[in-house]
Amino acid sequence: MDWHIIRHWFLGLGDRYGVNPFIFGSIYVGAIPFFTLSVGWLVRNVRRKKSAALPALSASFFFVSAYLYLLVAGRNIPFWVYGVIAGMIAFGIYSTAKKIRAQVKGA
């Protein structure tokens, strides 16, 4: 494995997307344990027949956190990132509305 090629590619991301590659990389790698914990929380809630909304949103957030940095600081962002973020927002609105309807119905 040629570390020079990997280093050149990694540092080139800053020019391509207009962001600091070390910040992007730190967020990307740093989110992995939080994403893993969120998925575990999601699985636990599903098995216990509890709401999976919050753990799913948490997992989604950590999954796209580095790309959120791109949204704020970058340019030339891949189109699929916009789709994932729009999906997270739509799911959050849906689950909140569903929860509110259930509470209103039970009151």
N, C-alpha and C positions, 0 to 999 in steps of 0.2 A: 504494500500500500504506500503510495507516494504522498506524504504529508504536505508537500509543497503544493501539489494540485488541489488537495482538499482545502488547504488554507487560502489559496488563491480564489477558489470557488466561493468559500464562505465569506471572505472579505468583499468579493464582487457583488454579493447580495445587497450591500449597502448602496452601491452605485445604482443597481437595477431598481431597487424599491425606495431609495431615498431615506433609509433608516440606518441607525447604528447597528451593525450586525451582532455586536456583543450584547447589546440590550435585547435584541430580538432573540438571539440564541439563549440568553439567560432566562427570558420569559418562557421560551419554548421548552427548555429542559426543566426549568423550575416548576412548571405546571404539571409535569408528569405525575409526581406523587399525589398532588391534589386531585387530579383527574382520576387516578386509580382509587383513591379513597371515596370519591363521589360515586364511582361505579359500584363499589362495594356497598355503599349506603343505599344506592338505588336497588340493588339486588336484594338487600336485607328488607327494605320496605315492601318490595313486591312480594317476597316470600311471606311476610307478616300481614299482607293484604292492607298495607297502609298506602297513603298517597305517595306516588313516585314523582310528583311534579317538581318539588324543590330539589331533590337529588338529580333529576334529569337536567334541570336548568343549571345546576352547579357543574355537572359533568360537561355540559355543552359550553359553559363559560370557559372552563379550563382548557377544553379542546381547542377553542378558537382564540384564547387570550393573546397569543403572540400575533395573531392576525388582527386583533383589535388594536394592538399597537401600530400595525401597519395602517389601519384606517385613520388613526389620529395623526401619525407622523409621516406616513409614506405616500407613495404614488405608484402607479402601474400595478394596482392590486388585482389579483386573480378574481374573476367574476364569481366563482363558487363561494368565496368568502362572504360576499354580499348575500347569497342565498342561505347559507348556514345561519348568519346573524338574523336575517329576516325570519327564518324558521324558528329560531329561539324566541324572538319577540312574539310571533304568532302563537307559539305554544304557551308562553307566559300569559298572554291575554286570554286564551282559551281556558287554561286551567284556573285562572283567577275568577273568570266569569262563572265557571262550573262550580267552584267552591262557594262563591257568593250565592248562587241559586240554591245550592243545597242547604246553606245556613238559613236563607230566607224561608225555604219550604219547611224546614224543621222548626222554625220559631212560631 
